[in-house]
Each structure stands twice: as C-alpha cells, then as structure tokens.
Amino acid sequence: MATATPDTYTEKTDEQKAIIEMVRQFADEQIIPNAEHYDHEDEFPEPIVEQMRELGLFGVTIPEEYGGMGLDLTTYVMIVEELSRGWISISGIINTHFIGSYLLMKFGTDEQKQRWLPRMATGEIRAAFSLSEPEVGSDVQAIKTSAKKVDDSEPAMYEINGQKMWVTNGLMSGLVFVLVKTDPDADPRHRGMTCFVAEKEPGVGENTGEYAGFTVPPKLKKMGYKGVESTELVFDGYRCPAENVLGGEQAGLNKGFAQMMDALEVGRANVAARGVGIAQRALELALRYSQERKTFGKPIAEHQAIQFKLADMATQIEAARLLTLKSARLKDAGERSDLEAGMAKLFASEAGRFCVEESFRIHGGYGYSKEYEIERLYRDAPLLLIGEGTSEIQRMVIGKKLLSRHKI
Ligand SMILES: Cc1cc2nc3c(=O)[nH]c(=O)nc-3n(C[C@H](O)[C@H](O)[C@H](O)COP(=O)(O)OP(=O)(O)OC[C@H]3O[C@@H](n4cnc5c(N)ncnc54)[C@H](O)[C@@H]3O)c2cc1C
C-alpha cells in the first residue's frame, strides 16, 4: 500500500465492475423511481428488499461456505455507495445486517456461524445492531441495560433488562447484536460489557413464548431516513441463552465493548460510502437542473457562481470517495484503518451534507418542493453526521489515534 496512487484506490476488478453496474442499474430502475412513495408514506420498501435478497445483497461479505458471495469490504463500500445514491434508507436496511455478519464472522464460534450465517446470507433473517440508549449515545460505556445469569443448568440462561434506543431495523430484524452490562463493578467500565445475539420474531412488536420480555414499541417518527424503521427496544426479563454470548460464554463474556468498537470501524467506512452516494446523487441533480433552469437569459449553469458550487461539490465527492476506498482497502489488507475510517466517515458525511445543501440552493424554490428529489435528500443527509458516531466523536477518534501513532 505504500506506493498507492489515487488510481489504486478507485480501480475496480472485472468482478467489481460487473457488480457495481448491476447495483447501479438496480438503483436507477427500482430504487430511485420508488423512493418518493416509500419516503412519503414512511413505509418499509418490501418489494425492493425482496429484490435485494434475490440479488444476494444481504450476503455480499459472508463467505461462500455459508452461502454468501465472500466479497471484501472494498467491494461492499462500492455497493453501498450505489445503493445510497438511490436512497440511503435502502443502504440502512443492509448496514446493520452487514455489521452483525461482520461480528459473527470475526468473533462468533463455529456453532454460531453455522447457526445464523447461512440464513443471514439469503436475507431470510436480518440483523440489527444496538448500542444506544435513551440517555446514552456517544458515551457508550455509560449504558445501563444489563444481563444477569439466572440459570446455571443446561441450557444456562441470562436475563436481560433495560431499554435501547434508535435501533435501525429494530422491528424487521430477527437478530439483534446488543451490548449490555454484565459486570456493573468493572473498572474500567468497558471490561464489564457483553454482546448478546438476541433472537426475536421479525416484524412482531410484543414477543411471546421463548422471546417473551422483548418488546419493540412503535417506530420512531423521523425527519428523514424514512422507510427503514428506527425503534426503541424494551427488555423486561428477556431470557437469552448463554450460548448466544457472541464468541461463546467462555471467550465472549465481558468482551463486548472491544467487539462492538471493532465493528464500528467497518461501520464507519460503510457510513462514509453512504455520504459519497448521497453527495453523488445531489451533484447529478444539480448538474441536470442547472443546465435546464434559465435566469437572466441563460442556463444558470453558465453563471460562474453556480459553476463554483458544482466544482466544489465534485471536488469534495472525489476526495470523500478516495478516503472511503482507502480505509476499506487498508482494512482488507489487514492493516490498521481506525484513523482512516474515522477520517473517511467525518469527511464523507460532511461532504454529503455540503453537496446536498449546495444542490438544494441550486434548485431555488423548487428545492423546497416535495416534487423534487433534492427535498428528500435534504432531510436524509443529516443522519450521516450522527450515526456510527457524530462528527465531534470522529474528531476525537482521529485526534487520539494521531497522538498514539506519533507519540514522542
Ligand atoms: C436515525 C438514527 C438511527 C440510528 N441507528 C442506530 C442503531 O442502529 N444502533 C445504535 O446503537 N444507535 C443508533 N443511532 C444512535 C446514534 O448512534 C446516536 O444518536 C449517536 O451516537 C449520538 O448519540 P446521542 O444522540 O446520544 O448524542 P449525545 O451523545 O448526547 O451527543 C449530543 C451532542 O454532544 C456532542 N458530544 C458528545 N460527547 C462529546 C464530547 N466528548 N466532546 C464534544 N462533543 C460531544 C455530540 O457530538 C452531539 O453533538 C441512530 C440514530 C439515529 C438518529
């Protein structure tokens, strides 16, 4: 990687070219024309998700032996950029699933992989990822939801109690990778946390029977990022078998914080790709509209002030894409990419917001109309500044990593 040029980052293999062409066509034909309807109704886009299952998109990074495509993070972020160019809610349906499968592939026991990965590869069961709570987002170590061992006989059981917040895919998922406290006295706090794979009935609010005590309240009403549900989760005496501790009880107990932080690193490359995708779409809309709309006797694209906006947008997108692909390629090469993933997430999500706002301004009054796609993008883009760590948190991560890499 030392001699890498920008081309090294953007270059695609023949396989990547074919997949990206297919996903781009899917976005153009199935996502973009239908997004307005699902956004307006805040309705889960079931037919689109069904087609994503047929295309194998839920198993992109899952190894072939479990029925997935076995592709790398770089190819995955290329796919996410294309899906997000269509509508970021569609990439949202896949993202937490991708993080869940990453956690299983990296930390799961063989039995856990055999049990869940094949059905995850087909999208038959989908995954959610849950850290945040009503009073806790950035400061993950302050979570309160807890699990206590209540039965040591076979199968040994833990009981989970507490409340989670902002769980993307909280209702439709069948598996929730949930971080809870298992040792409240641990010092430092992060050594007392465990990731459980909590199972439930997809699409069911009030779970009963073996999943009793796991309730999904009605979805939260949001400014944008509609279609995909974000929910609270209430655990009230939910019994989770010890065998569902990620990595097994012996190896995984109290190791959850490190596991989840590792997953956030790939999650950040993935949010960066979403920033690039939404920014790219905003630029496409601006390029088109600015050549159609006339003021003072000529298309607004011929006014230098508008050209400068287009130039700044295109430059930011190029830089964001390079950072995103660099962080993914480093991770695929087995190198450290924590700093790079933080930079990519910070820059690309801010580029997404910037480009959407510039495109919105170029659209004049029509940008404010629900009949124009940019209005949806304007409501969708801010999420990327928040999810997987806010811009402030990314700067903290980048600053800390810089100092640890350059210690004197
Ligand atoms: C639509 C949506 C979907 C989401 N999906 C998920 C999901 O699937 N799973 C999940 O676990 N979470 C999810 N989240 C939650 C998200 O990760 C958190 O909202 C985010 O981490 C910020 O936490 P917070 O909202 O509690 O803000 P807070 O942590 O309360 O922060 C508030 C403000 O203070 C700033 N701040 C905090 N600490 C510092 C500091 N030390 N220095 C400087 N500034 C600071 C923040 O940057 C922010 O501006 C989702 C959120 C949304 C909106």
The ligand as an ORCA input file, in Angstrom:
! r2SCAN-3c Opt
* xyz 0 1
  C     -31.976      7.602     12.588
  C     -30.976      7.090     13.566
  C     -30.600      5.747     13.521
  C     -29.717      5.232     14.472
  N     -29.426      3.898     14.445
  C     -28.712      3.351     15.472
  C     -28.537      1.942     15.563
  O     -28.936      1.177     14.684
  N     -27.902      1.429     16.658
  C     -27.420      2.244     17.659
  O     -26.850      1.731     18.617
  N     -27.571      3.593     17.586
  C     -28.204      4.161     16.529
  N     -28.381      5.524     16.462
  C     -27.902      6.354     17.568
  C     -26.674      7.149     17.218
  O     -25.553      6.313     17.130
  C     -26.509      8.226     18.294
  O     -27.587      9.156     18.153
  C     -25.195      8.947     18.189
  O     -24.140      8.096     18.550
  C     -25.156     10.207     19.069
  O     -25.569      9.921     20.369
  P     -26.691     10.834     21.079
  O     -27.790     11.014     20.132
  O     -26.996     10.217     22.387
  O     -25.989     12.211     21.277
  P     -25.078     12.626     22.543
  O     -24.053     11.575     22.776
  O     -25.965     13.000     23.659
  O     -24.374     13.921     21.964
  C     -25.049     15.161     21.851
  C     -24.098     16.165     21.208
  O     -22.933     16.311     22.029
  C     -21.760     16.019     21.275
  N     -20.793     15.362     22.163
  C     -20.985     14.247     22.915
  N     -19.873     13.959     23.603
  C     -18.947     14.894     23.272
  C     -17.586     15.149     23.637
  N     -16.937     14.336     24.472
  N     -16.950     16.210     23.102
  C     -17.589     17.029     22.228
  N     -18.878     16.853     21.841
  C     -19.535     15.798     22.351
  C     -22.223     15.116     20.150
  O     -21.329     15.164     19.050
  C     -23.571     15.744     19.838
  O     -23.376     16.874     19.034
  C     -29.178      6.075     15.469
  C     -29.526      7.437     15.488
  C     -30.412      7.940     14.558
  C     -30.786      9.385     14.623
*
